[in-house]
């Protein structure tokens, strides 16, 4: 009797809506399927952010393409943005507040040699910078050497001070893994560490051209500045460490994630290791997305 009443009620609803029972059931199953797909996507995003905790949605969308294909889920980038926004899973932009550059020193400062220069291959231009990482009530300092063409981090060093010798260690690491630096130019700010005798002598020994910024404008060393933000805000901000040794272990893990897994818009959503190894050529995807979606401008992007 209950089933008969239910069917009678359903028939009346369908007549009022002007649809058949078959269309009603198809609509119900379609919505049920969409709900299940969204739940699968959300669970997968949460899983991906176990390691990439502050990665922007555009990067997540590229990395999850095999998952979407495997589960035959049709979801565009806009739909993923909307889904994550409705569940408050979009990431927010952070600001840098502390300067690690001391350009008031007696050492020689070099001119800017890379104005308008666009590298066409790996090991043509390396960019360097130092950033900070606050742990508990103190700061650790990270020196980076990054290849401007592939965006790969080639050398890095974590220290509890800003001595020049610590920055030299990052350069030594990069040089140890480089095959050919014959046409290389090294670009940095005018900080004491990069102008120090130890650093300049090491560059001279490998016949590497030296270029430096001529102002405090971060755009003069944009790639290095952007890298600092990615490593700190997308990765290191999610970890709590007690000392320098723990910090080094976390940094090693994070650098591997960045080089091996994180896609870059400037590399056609490929990874730095893939580009640096010459297995693909970068195809820059310009950042015009926020022009169309200004409501998502708080998302991290690169």
URNOR-V606878 format. One record per pair of residues at least 24 apart in sequence whose ideal C-beta (glycine too) atoms are under 10 Angstrom apart, sorted by the first residue. I is the first residue (numbers start at 1). GAP is how many residues later the second one is. D is the distance in Angstrom with one decimal. If there is no record, write none. Layout:
BEGIN
i=I gap=GAP d=D
i=I gap=GAP d=D
END
This chain:
BEGIN
i=33 gap=40 d=9.6
i=34 gap=39 d=9.6
i=34 gap=41 d=9.7
i=36 gap=35 d=9.7
i=36 gap=37 d=9.5
i=37 gap=31 d=9.2
i=37 gap=34 d=7.4
i=37 gap=35 d=9.0
i=37 gap=36 d=4.9
i=37 gap=37 d=8.5
i=37 gap=38 d=7.3
i=37 gap=46 d=9.8
i=38 gap=35 d=9.0
i=38 gap=37 d=8.5
i=38 gap=41 d=9.1
i=38 gap=42 d=9.9
i=38 gap=45 d=5.9
i=38 gap=48 d=9.4
i=38 gap=49 d=9.2
i=40 gap=27 d=8.4
i=40 gap=28 d=9.4
i=40 gap=31 d=6.2
i=40 gap=33 d=6.9
i=41 gap=26 d=8.2
i=41 gap=27 d=7.8
i=41 gap=30 d=8.7
i=41 gap=32 d=6.7
i=41 gap=34 d=6.5
i=41 gap=38 d=9.1
i=41 gap=39 d=7.1
i=41 gap=42 d=6.5
i=41 gap=43 d=8.9
i=42 gap=41 d=7.0
i=42 gap=42 d=8.0
i=42 gap=44 d=9.9
i=42 gap=45 d=6.3
i=42 gap=47 d=7.6
i=44 gap=24 d=8.9
i=44 gap=27 d=8.8
i=44 gap=29 d=9.6
i=45 gap=35 d=8.3
i=45 gap=38 d=8.6
i=45 gap=39 d=6.7
i=45 gap=42 d=8.9
i=45 gap=44 d=6.5
i=46 gap=41 d=9.6
i=46 gap=43 d=8.0
i=48 gap=213 d=9.5
i=49 gap=40 d=8.1
i=49 gap=42 d=9.0
i=49 gap=185 d=10.0
i=49 gap=189 d=8.8
i=50 gap=188 d=9.5
i=51 gap=184 d=8.3
i=51 gap=187 d=9.0
i=51 gap=202 d=8.3
i=51 gap=203 d=8.7
i=51 gap=205 d=9.8
i=51 gap=206 d=5.6
i=51 gap=210 d=7.7
i=51 gap=211 d=9.8
i=52 gap=182 d=6.8
i=52 gap=183 d=7.6
i=52 gap=186 d=9.3
i=52 gap=202 d=9.9
i=52 gap=205 d=6.7
i=52 gap=206 d=9.3
i=52 gap=209 d=7.3
i=52 gap=210 d=6.8
i=53 gap=38 d=8.5
i=53 gap=180 d=9.9
i=53 gap=181 d=7.1
i=53 gap=182 d=7.0
i=53 gap=183 d=9.9
i=53 gap=184 d=7.9
i=53 gap=185 d=4.0
i=53 gap=186 d=8.9
i=54 gap=37 d=4.8
i=54 gap=38 d=8.4
i=54 gap=39 d=10.0
i=54 gap=40 d=8.5
i=54 gap=176 d=9.0
i=54 gap=178 d=9.4
i=54 gap=179 d=5.7
i=54 gap=180 d=4.1
i=54 gap=181 d=7.0
i=54 gap=182 d=9.5
i=54 gap=183 d=6.5
i=54 gap=184 d=6.7
i=54 gap=246 d=6.6
i=55 gap=36 d=7.2
i=55 gap=175 d=9.0
i=55 gap=179 d=5.6
i=55 gap=180 d=8.7
i=55 gap=202 d=9.5
i=55 gap=206 d=9.4
i=55 gap=207 d=6.9
i=55 gap=208 d=9.1
i=55 gap=245 d=7.4
i=56 gap=25 d=9.9
i=56 gap=34 d=8.3
i=56 gap=35 d=6.0
i=56 gap=37 d=9.7
i=56 gap=174 d=9.8
i=56 gap=178 d=8.0
i=56 gap=209 d=9.3
i=56 gap=240 d=9.4
i=56 gap=242 d=9.9
i=56 gap=243 d=4.9
i=56 gap=244 d=4.2
i=56 gap=245 d=5.5
i=56 gap=246 d=7.7
i=57 gap=24 d=5.4
i=57 gap=25 d=9.9
i=57 gap=26 d=9.3
i=57 gap=27 d=5.7
i=57 gap=28 d=8.7
i=57 gap=32 d=8.2
i=57 gap=33 d=6.4
i=57 gap=34 d=7.8
i=57 gap=232 d=9.9
i=57 gap=239 d=7.8
i=57 gap=242 d=5.9
i=57 gap=243 d=8.9
i=57 gap=244 d=9.3
i=58 gap=205 d=8.5
i=58 gap=207 d=6.9
i=58 gap=211 d=8.2
i=58 gap=227 d=8.9
i=58 gap=229 d=9.3
i=58 gap=231 d=6.9
i=58 gap=238 d=9.6
i=58 gap=241 d=7.4
i=58 gap=242 d=9.0
i=58 gap=243 d=6.6
i=58 gap=244 d=9.1
i=59 gap=175 d=8.8
i=59 gap=202 d=9.5
i=59 gap=203 d=6.4
i=59 gap=204 d=5.4
i=59 gap=205 d=8.2
i=59 gap=206 d=8.2
i=59 gap=210 d=7.8
i=59 gap=240 d=9.8
i=59 gap=241 d=8.5
i=59 gap=242 d=8.7
i=59 gap=243 d=8.3
i=60 gap=24 d=8.1
i=60 gap=29 d=9.3
i=60 gap=31 d=9.6
i=60 gap=203 d=9.3
i=61 gap=202 d=9.3
i=61 gap=208 d=9.0
i=62 gap=200 d=9.8
i=62 gap=201 d=4.7
i=62 gap=202 d=9.6
i=62 gap=203 d=8.9
i=62 gap=206 d=9.7
i=62 gap=207 d=4.4
i=62 gap=208 d=9.2
i=62 gap=223 d=9.7
i=63 gap=198 d=7.3
i=63 gap=199 d=8.2
i=63 gap=200 d=6.2
i=63 gap=206 d=8.7
i=63 gap=208 d=9.8
i=65 gap=204 d=9.4
i=77 gap=212 d=7.9
i=77 gap=216 d=9.4
i=78 gap=211 d=9.3
i=78 gap=214 d=8.7
i=78 gap=215 d=7.3
i=78 gap=218 d=9.4
i=81 gap=208 d=9.1
i=81 gap=212 d=6.9
i=81 gap=214 d=9.0
i=81 gap=215 d=5.7
i=81 gap=218 d=7.9
i=82 gap=211 d=9.7
i=82 gap=213 d=9.9
i=82 gap=214 d=9.3
i=84 gap=212 d=9.6
i=84 gap=215 d=9.3
i=85 gap=210 d=8.1
i=85 gap=211 d=7.2
i=85 gap=214 d=9.4
i=90 gap=206 d=6.9
i=90 gap=208 d=6.8
i=90 gap=209 d=5.7
i=90 gap=210 d=9.2
i=91 gap=142 d=8.3
i=91 gap=143 d=7.7
i=91 gap=207 d=7.9
i=91 gap=208 d=6.3
i=91 gap=209 d=5.3
i=91 gap=210 d=10.0
i=92 gap=141 d=9.0
i=92 gap=206 d=5.4
i=92 gap=207 d=8.2
i=92 gap=208 d=7.9
i=93 gap=136 d=8.7
i=93 gap=140 d=7.8
i=93 gap=204 d=8.5
i=93 gap=205 d=5.6
i=93 gap=206 d=7.8
i=93 gap=207 d=6.1
i=93 gap=208 d=9.0
i=94 gap=135 d=7.1
i=94 gap=138 d=7.5
i=94 gap=139 d=4.3
i=94 gap=140 d=9.3
i=94 gap=143 d=7.3
i=94 gap=206 d=8.4
i=95 gap=134 d=9.1
i=95 gap=138 d=9.3
i=96 gap=35 d=7.7
i=96 gap=36 d=8.8
i=96 gap=122 d=8.6
i=96 gap=129 d=8.1
i=96 gap=132 d=7.1
i=96 gap=133 d=6.9
i=96 gap=136 d=8.1
i=96 gap=137 d=9.1
i=97 gap=35 d=9.4
i=98 gap=33 d=8.7
i=98 gap=34 d=5.4
i=98 gap=36 d=8.4
i=98 gap=41 d=7.7
i=99 gap=31 d=9.8
i=99 gap=33 d=9.1
i=99 gap=90 d=9.9
i=99 gap=92 d=9.5
i=99 gap=117 d=8.7
i=100 gap=29 d=8.2
i=100 gap=30 d=4.5
i=100 gap=31 d=6.3
i=100 gap=32 d=5.8
i=100 gap=39 d=9.0
i=100 gap=41 d=6.4
i=100 gap=42 d=9.2
i=100 gap=43 d=9.4
i=100 gap=62 d=6.5
i=100 gap=89 d=9.2
i=100 gap=91 d=7.3
i=100 gap=93 d=8.8
i=100 gap=128 d=9.4
i=101 gap=28 d=8.5
i=101 gap=29 d=7.4
i=101 gap=61 d=9.6
i=101 gap=87 d=9.5
i=101 gap=88 d=5.1
i=101 gap=89 d=7.4
i=101 gap=90 d=4.3
i=101 gap=91 d=8.4
i=101 gap=92 d=8.8
i=101 gap=93 d=9.2
i=101 gap=112 d=9.2
i=101 gap=115 d=7.8
i=101 gap=120 d=9.9
i=102 gap=60 d=7.8
i=102 gap=87 d=9.8
i=102 gap=88 d=9.0
i=102 gap=89 d=5.9
i=102 gap=90 d=4.9
i=102 gap=91 d=8.4
i=102 gap=93 d=9.8
i=103 gap=86 d=7.0
i=103 gap=87 d=4.1
i=103 gap=88 d=6.1
i=103 gap=89 d=7.5
i=103 gap=91 d=9.6
i=103 gap=92 d=8.3
i=103 gap=109 d=9.2
i=103 gap=110 d=8.9
i=103 gap=112 d=9.9
i=103 gap=113 d=7.8
i=104 gap=86 d=9.3
i=104 gap=88 d=8.5
i=105 gap=85 d=8.5
i=105 gap=86 d=8.3
i=105 gap=87 d=4.5
i=105 gap=88 d=9.7
i=105 gap=90 d=6.5
i=105 gap=91 d=8.5
i=106 gap=86 d=9.2
i=106 gap=89 d=8.9
i=107 gap=57 d=9.5
i=107 gap=83 d=8.9
i=107 gap=84 d=9.7
i=107 gap=85 d=6.6
i=107 gap=86 d=9.8
i=107 gap=87 d=8.9
i=107 gap=88 d=3.6
i=107 gap=89 d=6.2
i=107 gap=90 d=7.5
i=107 gap=92 d=9.3
i=107 gap=93 d=7.9
i=108 gap=82 d=9.9
i=108 gap=87 d=6.2
i=108 gap=89 d=9.6
i=108 gap=92 d=7.5
i=108 gap=102 d=9.4
i=108 gap=104 d=9.7
i=109 gap=80 d=9.8
i=109 gap=81 d=4.9
i=109 gap=82 d=9.9
i=109 gap=85 d=9.3
i=109 gap=86 d=6.1
i=109 gap=101 d=9.9
i=109 gap=103 d=5.9
i=109 gap=104 d=9.4
i=109 gap=105 d=8.5
i=110 gap=76 d=9.5
i=110 gap=77 d=9.5
i=110 gap=78 d=8.9
i=110 gap=80 d=8.1
i=110 gap=84 d=8.8
i=110 gap=85 d=7.8
i=110 gap=90 d=8.4
i=110 gap=93 d=9.8
i=110 gap=99 d=9.0
i=110 gap=100 d=4.6
i=110 gap=101 d=6.3
i=110 gap=102 d=4.5
i=110 gap=103 d=9.7
i=110 gap=104 d=9.6
i=111 gap=99 d=9.0
i=111 gap=100 d=7.2
i=111 gap=101 d=7.1
i=111 gap=102 d=9.9
i=111 gap=103 d=7.1
i=112 gap=75 d=7.8
i=112 gap=78 d=9.9
i=112 gap=99 d=5.7
i=112 gap=100 d=6.3
i=112 gap=101 d=6.1
i=112 gap=102 d=4.9
i=112 gap=103 d=9.0
i=112 gap=108 d=6.8
i=112 gap=109 d=9.6
i=113 gap=72 d=5.9
i=113 gap=73 d=9.6
i=113 gap=74 d=7.5
i=113 gap=96 d=6.2
i=113 gap=97 d=7.8
i=113 gap=98 d=3.8
i=113 gap=99 d=8.5
i=114 gap=34 d=8.4
i=114 gap=71 d=6.4
i=114 gap=72 d=9.8
i=114 gap=73 d=5.3
i=114 gap=95 d=9.3
i=114 gap=97 d=5.1
i=114 gap=98 d=9.7
i=114 gap=99 d=9.5
i=114 gap=106 d=9.0
i=114 gap=107 d=9.4
i=115 gap=96 d=9.1
i=115 gap=99 d=9.1
i=115 gap=105 d=8.8
i=117 gap=31 d=8.9
i=117 gap=68 d=7.7
i=117 gap=70 d=9.0
i=117 gap=94 d=8.8
i=118 gap=30 d=8.6
i=118 gap=31 d=8.8
i=119 gap=28 d=8.1
i=119 gap=29 d=5.1
i=119 gap=30 d=4.2
i=119 gap=31 d=9.0
i=119 gap=64 d=9.5
i=119 gap=65 d=9.7
i=119 gap=66 d=8.6
i=120 gap=29 d=7.2
i=120 gap=161 d=9.8
i=121 gap=26 d=9.6
i=121 gap=28 d=6.0
i=121 gap=29 d=9.0
i=121 gap=59 d=9.7
i=121 gap=62 d=8.4
i=121 gap=155 d=9.8
i=121 gap=157 d=8.4
i=121 gap=160 d=9.7
i=122 gap=25 d=5.4
i=122 gap=26 d=9.1
i=122 gap=27 d=5.1
i=122 gap=28 d=5.2
i=122 gap=30 d=7.6
i=122 gap=32 d=9.1
i=122 gap=56 d=8.9
i=122 gap=57 d=8.9
i=122 gap=58 d=9.0
i=122 gap=62 d=9.7
i=122 gap=150 d=9.7
i=122 gap=153 d=7.5
i=122 gap=154 d=5.0
i=122 gap=155 d=8.5
i=122 gap=156 d=7.4
i=123 gap=24 d=6.6
i=123 gap=25 d=9.8
i=123 gap=26 d=7.9
i=123 gap=27 d=9.0
i=123 gap=31 d=8.7
i=123 gap=51 d=9.6
i=123 gap=55 d=5.9
i=123 gap=56 d=7.3
i=123 gap=57 d=6.0
i=123 gap=58 d=5.8
i=123 gap=59 d=8.4
i=123 gap=60 d=7.4
i=123 gap=61 d=5.4
i=123 gap=62 d=9.8
i=123 gap=85 d=9.9
i=123 gap=153 d=8.7
i=124 gap=24 d=7.5
i=124 gap=25 d=6.2
i=124 gap=57 d=9.5
i=124 gap=58 d=9.9
i=124 gap=59 d=5.7
i=124 gap=60 d=6.5
i=124 gap=61 d=7.0
i=125 gap=24 d=6.9
i=125 gap=58 d=9.3
i=125 gap=59 d=7.3
i=125 gap=60 d=5.3
i=125 gap=61 d=8.1
i=125 gap=62 d=6.4
i=125 gap=84 d=9.4
i=125 gap=86 d=8.4
i=125 gap=98 d=8.7
i=126 gap=28 d=6.9
i=126 gap=29 d=8.5
i=126 gap=45 d=8.7
i=126 gap=48 d=6.7
i=126 gap=49 d=9.6
i=126 gap=52 d=8.9
i=126 gap=55 d=8.6
i=126 gap=58 d=6.4
i=126 gap=59 d=7.4
i=126 gap=60 d=5.0
i=126 gap=61 d=7.0
i=126 gap=62 d=8.9
i=126 gap=77 d=9.9
i=126 gap=82 d=8.1
i=126 gap=85 d=9.8
i=126 gap=97 d=9.8
i=126 gap=98 d=9.4
i=127 gap=24 d=9.7
i=127 gap=58 d=9.6
i=127 gap=59 d=8.1
i=127 gap=60 d=5.0
i=127 gap=61 d=7.1
i=127 gap=62 d=9.8
i=127 gap=84 d=9.3
i=127 gap=94 d=6.0
i=127 gap=95 d=8.5
i=127 gap=96 d=4.9
i=127 gap=97 d=4.2
i=127 gap=98 d=9.0
i=127 gap=99 d=9.7
i=127 gap=100 d=8.0
i=128 gap=26 d=10.0
i=128 gap=27 d=8.5
i=128 gap=39 d=7.7
i=128 gap=42 d=7.4
i=128 gap=43 d=7.5
i=128 gap=46 d=8.8
i=128 gap=58 d=6.7
i=128 gap=59 d=7.1
i=128 gap=60 d=4.2
i=128 gap=61 d=8.2
i=128 gap=63 d=9.2
i=128 gap=65 d=8.9
i=128 gap=66 d=6.5
i=128 gap=71 d=9.2
i=128 gap=84 d=9.9
i=128 gap=93 d=8.2
i=128 gap=96 d=6.2
i=128 gap=99 d=9.9
i=129 gap=38 d=9.8
i=129 gap=58 d=9.6
i=129 gap=59 d=6.8
i=129 gap=60 d=6.7
i=129 gap=62 d=8.6
i=129 gap=65 d=9.2
i=129 gap=89 d=9.4
i=129 gap=92 d=6.1
i=129 gap=94 d=8.9
i=129 gap=95 d=3.7
i=129 gap=96 d=6.5
i=129 gap=97 d=9.8
i=129 gap=98 d=7.3
i=129 gap=99 d=6.0
i=130 gap=27 d=9.4
i=130 gap=29 d=9.5
i=130 gap=32 d=7.0
i=130 gap=36 d=8.8
i=130 gap=37 d=6.5
i=130 gap=40 d=8.9
i=130 gap=58 d=9.0
i=130 gap=59 d=8.5
i=130 gap=61 d=6.8
i=130 gap=63 d=6.6
i=130 gap=64 d=8.8
i=130 gap=94 d=9.2
i=130 gap=98 d=8.5
i=131 gap=93 d=9.0
i=131 gap=94 d=8.8
i=131 gap=96 d=8.5
i=131 gap=97 d=4.0
i=131 gap=98 d=8.5
i=131 gap=100 d=7.6
i=131 gap=101 d=6.2
i=131 gap=105 d=9.4
i=132 gap=30 d=9.2
i=132 gap=96 d=9.0
i=132 gap=100 d=8.2
i=133 gap=25 d=7.6
i=133 gap=98 d=8.8
i=133 gap=99 d=6.6
i=133 gap=103 d=5.5
i=133 gap=104 d=9.0
i=133 gap=106 d=9.3
i=133 gap=108 d=8.6
i=133 gap=114 d=6.8
i=133 gap=117 d=9.3
i=133 gap=118 d=8.2
i=134 gap=98 d=9.5
i=134 gap=102 d=9.4
i=134 gap=103 d=9.5
i=135 gap=25 d=9.6
i=135 gap=101 d=9.3
i=135 gap=104 d=9.0
i=135 gap=105 d=7.6
i=135 gap=106 d=5.3
i=135 gap=107 d=7.2
i=135 gap=108 d=7.8
i=135 gap=109 d=8.7
i=135 gap=111 d=8.4
i=135 gap=112 d=6.4
i=135 gap=115 d=9.8
i=136 gap=104 d=8.6
i=136 gap=105 d=8.5
i=136 gap=106 d=7.0
i=136 gap=107 d=8.9
i=138 gap=105 d=9.6
i=138 gap=106 d=9.7
i=140 gap=96 d=9.5
i=140 gap=101 d=8.5
i=140 gap=103 d=9.2
i=140 gap=104 d=6.4
i=140 gap=107 d=5.4
i=140 gap=108 d=9.1
i=140 gap=111 d=8.9
i=141 gap=25 d=7.1
i=141 gap=26 d=8.8
i=141 gap=52 d=9.6
i=142 gap=24 d=9.5
i=142 gap=25 d=10.0
i=142 gap=28 d=8.4
i=142 gap=86 d=8.0
i=142 gap=89 d=7.4
i=142 gap=90 d=8.3
i=142 gap=94 d=8.5
i=142 gap=105 d=8.9
i=142 gap=109 d=6.8
i=142 gap=113 d=9.8
i=143 gap=24 d=4.4
i=143 gap=25 d=8.5
i=143 gap=26 d=7.3
i=143 gap=27 d=3.9
i=143 gap=28 d=8.1
i=143 gap=30 d=9.4
i=143 gap=45 d=10.0
i=143 gap=50 d=7.5
i=143 gap=51 d=9.6
i=144 gap=26 d=6.5
i=144 gap=30 d=9.3
i=144 gap=80 d=6.6
i=144 gap=83 d=5.9
i=144 gap=84 d=7.2
i=144 gap=87 d=7.7
i=144 gap=111 d=9.2
i=145 gap=25 d=5.2
i=145 gap=26 d=6.0
i=145 gap=27 d=9.5
i=145 gap=28 d=7.3
i=145 gap=29 d=4.0
i=145 gap=30 d=8.7
i=145 gap=32 d=9.9
i=145 gap=33 d=9.7
i=145 gap=41 d=8.2
i=145 gap=43 d=9.3
i=145 gap=79 d=9.0
i=146 gap=28 d=8.8
i=146 gap=77 d=6.3
i=146 gap=78 d=6.1
i=146 gap=80 d=9.4
i=146 gap=81 d=5.3
i=146 gap=82 d=9.7
i=146 gap=112 d=10.0
i=146 gap=126 d=8.6
i=147 gap=27 d=8.5
i=147 gap=31 d=9.1
i=147 gap=37 d=9.5
i=147 gap=76 d=9.2
i=147 gap=125 d=7.6
i=147 gap=128 d=8.7
i=147 gap=129 d=6.1
i=148 gap=37 d=9.1
i=148 gap=39 d=7.7
i=148 gap=74 d=9.7
i=148 gap=75 d=5.3
i=148 gap=76 d=8.7
i=149 gap=74 d=9.8
i=149 gap=118 d=9.3
i=149 gap=123 d=9.5
i=149 gap=126 d=7.2
i=149 gap=127 d=7.7
i=149 gap=132 d=10.0
i=149 gap=133 d=7.5
i=150 gap=109 d=9.1
i=150 gap=114 d=9.1
i=150 gap=117 d=7.3
i=150 gap=120 d=9.3
i=150 gap=121 d=9.0
i=150 gap=122 d=5.0
i=150 gap=123 d=7.9
i=150 gap=124 d=8.3
i=150 gap=125 d=4.0
i=150 gap=126 d=3.7
i=150 gap=127 d=8.4
i=150 gap=128 d=9.2
i=150 gap=132 d=7.6
i=151 gap=72 d=7.2
i=151 gap=75 d=8.9
i=151 gap=76 d=7.5
i=151 gap=79 d=9.3
i=151 gap=107 d=8.8
i=151 gap=108 d=8.8
i=151 gap=111 d=9.2
i=151 gap=113 d=5.5
i=151 gap=115 d=6.7
i=151 gap=116 d=6.3
i=151 gap=119 d=9.7
i=151 gap=120 d=8.8
i=151 gap=121 d=4.6
i=151 gap=122 d=9.9
i=151 gap=124 d=7.3
i=151 gap=125 d=8.4
i=151 gap=131 d=8.5
i=151 gap=151 d=8.7
i=152 gap=25 d=9.8
i=152 gap=103 d=9.6
i=152 gap=106 d=8.6
i=152 gap=107 d=5.5
i=152 gap=108 d=9.8
i=152 gap=115 d=9.8
i=152 gap=119 d=8.6
i=152 gap=120 d=3.6
i=152 gap=121 d=6.2
i=152 gap=122 d=9.3
i=152 gap=123 d=7.3
i=152 gap=124 d=4.3
i=152 gap=125 d=9.0
i=153 gap=74 d=7.1
i=153 gap=77 d=9.9
i=153 gap=78 d=8.0
i=153 gap=101 d=9.6
i=153 gap=102 d=5.4
i=153 gap=103 d=9.6
i=153 gap=105 d=6.3
i=153 gap=106 d=6.0
i=153 gap=119 d=7.3
i=153 gap=120 d=9.9
i=153 gap=123 d=10.0
i=154 gap=24 d=7.0
i=154 gap=105 d=9.2
i=154 gap=118 d=9.5
i=154 gap=122 d=8.2
i=155 gap=100 d=10.0
i=156 gap=71 d=10.0
i=156 gap=75 d=8.8
i=156 gap=92 d=9.8
i=156 gap=95 d=6.8
i=156 gap=96 d=8.8
i=156 gap=98 d=9.7
i=156 gap=99 d=6.1
i=157 gap=91 d=9.0
i=157 gap=94 d=9.1
i=158 gap=86 d=6.8
i=158 gap=87 d=9.5
i=158 gap=89 d=5.5
i=158 gap=90 d=5.2
i=158 gap=91 d=9.8
i=158 gap=92 d=9.1
i=158 gap=93 d=5.3
i=158 gap=94 d=9.2
i=159 gap=85 d=7.6
i=159 gap=88 d=9.6
i=159 gap=89 d=9.6
i=160 gap=83 d=8.9
i=160 gap=84 d=5.5
i=160 gap=87 d=8.9
i=162 gap=29 d=8.6
i=162 gap=30 d=8.1
i=162 gap=31 d=6.8
i=163 gap=29 d=9.5
i=163 gap=30 d=7.8
i=163 gap=33 d=9.1
i=163 gap=35 d=9.6
i=164 gap=27 d=9.1
i=164 gap=28 d=6.7
i=164 gap=29 d=4.6
i=164 gap=30 d=8.3
i=164 gap=31 d=8.7
i=164 gap=32 d=3.8
i=164 gap=33 d=8.2
i=164 gap=34 d=5.4
i=164 gap=35 d=6.0
i=164 gap=36 d=9.9
i=165 gap=28 d=8.9
i=165 gap=31 d=8.5
i=165 gap=33 d=6.3
i=165 gap=34 d=9.1
i=166 gap=27 d=7.8
i=167 gap=24 d=8.4
i=167 gap=25 d=9.3
i=167 gap=26 d=4.0
i=167 gap=27 d=7.0
i=167 gap=29 d=7.9
i=167 gap=31 d=8.6
i=167 gap=32 d=6.4
i=168 gap=25 d=8.1
i=168 gap=26 d=9.8
i=168 gap=28 d=7.9
i=168 gap=30 d=5.1
i=168 gap=31 d=5.6
i=168 gap=33 d=9.4
i=168 gap=34 d=6.3
i=170 gap=29 d=9.9
i=171 gap=27 d=9.4
i=171 gap=28 d=6.7
i=171 gap=31 d=5.9
i=171 gap=32 d=7.6
i=171 gap=35 d=9.4
i=171 gap=37 d=9.3
i=172 gap=30 d=7.2
i=175 gap=27 d=7.6
i=175 gap=28 d=9.3
i=175 gap=30 d=9.3
i=175 gap=31 d=6.3
i=175 gap=33 d=8.6
i=178 gap=28 d=8.7
i=178 gap=30 d=9.9
i=181 gap=25 d=5.6
i=181 gap=26 d=7.8
i=181 gap=27 d=5.9
i=182 gap=24 d=9.3
i=182 gap=25 d=7.6
i=182 gap=26 d=9.4
i=183 gap=24 d=9.9
i=183 gap=25 d=9.5
i=183 gap=26 d=8.7
i=184 gap=24 d=4.9
i=184 gap=25 d=7.0
i=185 gap=24 d=4.2
i=185 gap=25 d=7.7
i=185 gap=26 d=5.5
i=186 gap=24 d=5.8
i=186 gap=25 d=6.7
i=186 gap=26 d=9.2
i=187 gap=24 d=4.3
i=187 gap=25 d=7.0
i=187 gap=26 d=7.8
i=187 gap=33 d=8.7
i=187 gap=34 d=6.6
i=187 gap=36 d=8.8
i=187 gap=37 d=7.9
i=188 gap=24 d=5.8
i=188 gap=25 d=7.4
i=188 gap=33 d=6.9
i=188 gap=36 d=7.6
i=189 gap=24 d=4.9
i=189 gap=25 d=9.8
i=189 gap=26 d=9.5
i=189 gap=27 d=8.2
i=189 gap=29 d=9.1
i=189 gap=31 d=7.7
i=189 gap=32 d=5.8
i=189 gap=35 d=8.2
i=189 gap=36 d=9.4
i=190 gap=24 d=8.0
i=190 gap=25 d=9.2
i=190 gap=26 d=9.0
i=190 gap=30 d=9.9
i=223 gap=43 d=8.9
i=223 gap=79 d=9.8
i=226 gap=40 d=9.2
i=226 gap=75 d=9.8
i=226 gap=76 d=5.9
i=227 gap=31 d=8.4
i=227 gap=75 d=8.9
i=229 gap=71 d=8.0
i=229 gap=73 d=8.2
i=230 gap=24 d=9.8
i=230 gap=28 d=7.0
i=230 gap=32 d=7.7
i=230 gap=34 d=9.3
i=230 gap=70 d=7.9
i=230 gap=72 d=6.3
i=231 gap=24 d=7.7
i=231 gap=26 d=9.7
i=231 gap=27 d=6.5
i=233 gap=67 d=6.8
i=234 gap=24 d=8.4
i=234 gap=28 d=8.0
i=234 gap=66 d=6.5
i=234 gap=68 d=9.2
i=235 gap=27 d=9.0
i=262 gap=40 d=9.1
i=263 gap=39 d=9.7
i=264 gap=38 d=6.2
i=265 gap=24 d=9.0
i=265 gap=36 d=7.0
i=265 gap=37 d=6.1
i=266 gap=36 d=6.9
i=267 gap=35 d=9.8
END
